[in-house]
Amino acid sequence: MPTVKAAFFDVDGVLLDSLPQHLAYCRLKAQQYGLVNLHMPSPQKFRQLVSRGVPVSPMVNFFLAVGFSSALAERATRDYEEEFARRFPSAPFPGVPEMLVQLKSAGLALGLITSNVRENVEPALSGVMRYFHPQCLFYAMPGATHRDKRADLLEGARVLALANTACAYVGDQPSDASAAHAAGVQFLGVSYGWGFATPVADEVVVDRIAKIPAALLDTSAASGSKKGRGGTLSR
């Protein structure tokens, strides 16, 4: 398998510890909209939904997944884009800065590919934004109902003048893995985020931030990770 020369990261559930805040925001919107019989899943129950392939991004799908009607999901998404970052601030998982520094020191180019909007991502990531290539920041547009992560991965590889197979995408949902495979890039899953609550066949999945560098730089050193396809990152 080719050496990884660039790593693109999903944000929520991979870099940002934001699932509790998102569920709390959904609970607030349900109360505001009078959805008295709607009960939010626990983080573990939500992860099980995602691991079964229920789409939860962009954010309109998150609201749909927890039981909002289509009309209220669209309304809640508009509110979310305006107020989520201010009312429910998220922070990076412990160890994220050190992990990014390790990858940068190894010579990897780093990028972001997320279904969230810039206004929510950059304030939350704050000081670690400096580690990412300025032309490899792919956000959702406000009001968007779809994010083509496959196209973003292809564009990121083009910007960096790298073969697709020299790039990896780090994500926490089955849809992230599908996008990586469709783009012909390598994939690394994380089980501490929004999805992958159950074992994932034919994928490398790590359970801690600290294991990401080993999995990307030297798969054989990724102790405790689930090895797929010959013990290397999958494509």
C-alpha positions as CSV (number, residue, x, y, z in Angstrom):
1,M,0.0,0.0,0.0
2,P,1.2,3.5,-0.7
3,T,2.7,5.7,2.0
4,V,0.2,8.2,3.4
5,K,1.3,11.7,2.5
6,A,-1.8,13.6,3.4
7,A,-4.6,13.1,5.9
8,F,-8.0,14.7,5.7
9,F,-10.2,14.7,8.9
10,D,-13.8,14.7,9.5
11,V,-14.5,17.1,12.4
12,D,-17.4,16.3,14.6
13,G,-16.7,13.0,16.5
14,V,-13.1,12.8,15.2
15,L,-11.5,16.1,16.3
16,L,-14.3,17.7,18.2
17,D,-16.0,16.1,21.2
18,S,-19.5,17.4,20.1
19,L,-22.0,14.6,20.3
20,P,-23.4,15.5,23.7
21,Q,-23.8,19.1,22.7
22,H,-25.6,18.1,19.5
23,L,-28.0,15.9,21.3
24,A,-28.6,18.7,23.9
25,Y,-29.3,21.1,21.1
26,C,-31.9,18.7,19.6
27,R,-33.5,18.4,23.0
28,L,-33.7,22.2,23.2
29,K,-35.3,22.5,19.8
30,A,-37.8,19.8,20.5
31,Q,-38.9,21.7,23.6
32,Q,-39.1,25.0,21.7
33,Y,-41.2,23.3,18.9
34,G,-43.5,21.6,21.3
35,L,-42.4,18.0,20.6
36,V,-43.3,16.8,24.0
37,N,-43.3,13.2,23.1
38,L,-39.9,13.2,21.4
39,H,-37.2,11.6,23.5
40,M,-33.5,12.0,22.6
41,P,-31.4,8.9,22.4
42,S,-28.4,8.5,24.6
43,P,-25.0,9.0,23.0
44,Q,-24.6,5.2,22.9
45,K,-28.0,4.6,21.3
46,F,-27.2,7.3,18.8
47,R,-23.9,5.6,17.9
48,Q,-25.8,2.4,17.3
49,L,-28.1,4.2,14.9
50,V,-25.1,5.6,13.0
51,S,-23.3,2.2,12.9
52,R,-26.4,0.7,11.3
53,G,-26.0,3.3,8.4
54,V,-28.7,5.9,9.5
55,P,-27.5,9.2,7.9
56,V,-26.9,11.9,10.4
57,S,-25.0,14.5,8.3
58,P,-25.5,17.2,7.2
59,M,-27.3,18.5,10.2
60,V,-30.8,18.2,8.7
61,N,-30.3,14.5,8.7
62,F,-29.3,14.5,12.4
63,F,-32.7,16.1,13.2
64,L,-34.5,13.6,11.0
65,A,-32.7,10.7,12.7
66,V,-33.8,11.7,16.2
67,G,-37.5,12.1,15.1
68,F,-38.0,15.6,13.7
69,S,-40.4,16.0,10.8
70,S,-38.9,17.2,7.5
71,A,-40.3,20.7,8.0
72,L,-39.1,21.0,11.6
73,A,-35.7,19.5,10.7
74,E,-35.2,22.2,8.1
75,R,-36.3,24.9,10.5
76,A,-34.0,23.5,13.2
77,T,-31.1,23.4,10.8
78,R,-31.5,27.1,10.1
79,D,-31.4,27.8,13.8
80,Y,-28.4,25.5,14.3
81,E,-26.3,27.4,11.8
82,E,-27.0,30.7,13.6
83,E,-26.7,29.8,17.2
84,F,-25.2,26.3,17.9
85,A,-21.6,27.5,18.3
86,R,-22.6,30.2,20.6
87,R,-25.0,28.3,22.8
88,F,-23.4,24.8,22.8
89,P,-19.6,25.3,22.3
90,S,-17.6,22.2,21.6
91,A,-13.9,21.5,22.2
92,P,-11.3,19.3,20.7
93,F,-10.8,15.8,22.2
94,P,-7.8,15.6,24.6
95,G,-4.7,14.8,22.6
96,V,-5.8,16.4,19.3
97,P,-3.1,19.1,19.2
98,E,-0.4,16.6,20.0
99,M,-1.7,14.2,17.3
100,L,-1.7,16.9,14.7
101,V,1.8,18.0,15.6
102,Q,3.0,14.4,15.3
103,L,1.6,14.1,11.8
104,K,2.9,17.5,10.7
105,S,6.3,16.7,12.0
106,A,6.2,13.5,10.0
107,G,5.7,15.6,6.8
108,L,2.0,14.9,6.2
109,A,-0.2,17.6,4.7
110,L,-3.5,18.0,6.7
111,G,-7.0,19.0,5.7
112,L,-10.6,19.1,6.9
113,I,-13.6,17.6,5.1
114,T,-16.8,18.1,7.1
115,S,-20.5,18.4,6.7
116,N,-20.5,21.2,9.3
117,V,-20.3,24.9,8.5
118,R,-17.2,27.0,8.9
119,E,-18.8,29.2,11.6
120,N,-19.1,26.1,13.9
121,V,-15.8,24.5,13.1
122,E,-13.1,27.1,13.2
123,P,-14.0,28.7,16.6
124,A,-14.2,25.3,18.2
125,L,-10.9,24.1,16.7
126,S,-9.3,27.5,17.4
127,G,-5.5,27.2,17.9
128,V,-5.2,23.9,16.0
129,M,-6.5,25.4,12.7
130,R,-2.9,26.5,11.9
131,Y,-1.9,22.9,11.3
132,F,-4.3,22.5,8.2
133,H,-3.5,23.4,4.7
134,P,-5.4,26.6,3.9
135,Q,-6.6,25.2,0.5
136,C,-7.7,21.9,2.0
137,L,-10.5,23.2,4.2
138,F,-13.9,21.8,2.9
139,Y,-17.0,22.9,4.8
140,A,-20.7,22.7,4.2
141,M,-22.4,25.8,2.8
142,P,-25.1,27.3,5.1
143,G,-28.4,25.7,4.1
144,A,-26.9,22.8,2.2
145,T,-28.6,19.5,2.5
146,H,-25.7,17.4,1.1
147,R,-21.9,17.3,1.2
148,D,-20.1,15.4,-1.5
149,K,-17.1,14.2,0.5
150,R,-15.9,12.1,-2.4
151,A,-15.5,15.2,-4.5
152,D,-13.8,17.0,-1.6
153,L,-11.2,14.2,-1.3
154,L,-10.5,14.3,-5.0
155,E,-10.1,18.0,-4.9
156,G,-7.8,17.8,-1.9
157,A,-5.6,15.3,-3.6
158,R,-5.5,17.6,-6.7
159,V,-4.6,20.7,-4.7
160,L,-1.7,18.8,-3.0
161,A,-0.6,17.2,-6.4
162,L,-0.8,13.7,-4.8
163,A,-2.1,10.4,-6.0
164,N,-5.5,9.6,-4.4
165,T,-3.9,6.5,-2.9
166,A,-1.4,8.6,-1.1
167,C,-4.2,10.3,0.9
168,A,-6.2,9.1,3.8
169,Y,-9.5,10.1,5.3
170,V,-10.1,9.8,9.0
171,G,-13.8,9.5,9.8
172,D,-16.3,8.1,12.3
173,Q,-19.3,7.1,10.2
174,P,-20.0,4.4,7.6
175,S,-20.7,7.2,5.1
176,D,-17.1,8.5,5.6
177,A,-15.7,5.1,4.7
178,S,-17.9,5.0,1.6
179,A,-16.7,8.4,0.5
180,A,-13.1,7.4,0.9
181,H,-13.5,4.1,-1.0
182,A,-15.4,5.9,-3.8
183,A,-12.5,8.5,-4.1
184,G,-9.9,5.8,-4.1
185,V,-8.2,7.1,-0.9
186,Q,-7.3,5.1,2.2
187,F,-9.6,5.2,5.2
188,L,-9.1,5.2,8.9
189,G,-12.1,4.9,11.2
190,V,-12.4,6.0,14.9
191,S,-14.7,4.3,17.3
192,Y,-14.9,7.0,19.9
193,G,-16.9,9.4,17.7
194,W,-20.5,9.4,16.4
195,G,-20.5,5.9,14.7
196,F,-18.8,2.6,14.5
197,A,-20.3,1.4,17.8
198,T,-20.0,-2.1,16.5
199,P,-17.0,-3.9,14.8
200,V,-16.5,-2.8,11.2
201,A,-15.5,-5.5,8.6
202,D,-12.5,-4.7,6.4
203,E,-11.7,-1.4,8.0
204,V,-8.9,-0.2,10.3
205,V,-10.6,1.4,13.3
206,V,-8.8,2.9,16.3
207,D,-10.4,3.7,19.6
208,R,-8.2,6.6,20.8
209,I,-6.8,9.8,19.4
210,A,-3.3,8.7,20.4
211,K,-3.4,5.7,18.0
212,I,-4.1,7.8,14.9
213,P,-0.5,8.7,14.1
214,A,0.6,5.0,14.3
215,A,-2.2,3.9,12.1
216,L,-1.4,6.4,9.4
217,L,2.3,6.3,9.6
218,D,3.0,2.7,10.5
219,T,-0.1,0.5,10.6
220,S,1.8,-2.4,12.2
221,A,2.4,-0.1,15.2
222,A,-1.3,0.6,15.7
223,S,-1.6,-1.6,18.7
224,G,-5.2,-2.4,19.6
225,S,-6.6,-1.3,16.2
226,K,-8.8,-3.4,14.1
227,K,-6.8,-4.5,11.1
228,G,-8.4,-4.7,7.7
229,R,-7.3,-5.9,4.3
230,G,-3.9,-7.3,5.1
231,G,-3.3,-5.1,8.2
232,T,-3.1,-1.9,6.2
233,L,-5.3,1.1,5.8
234,S,-8.2,0.2,3.5
235,R,-9.1,1.8,0.2
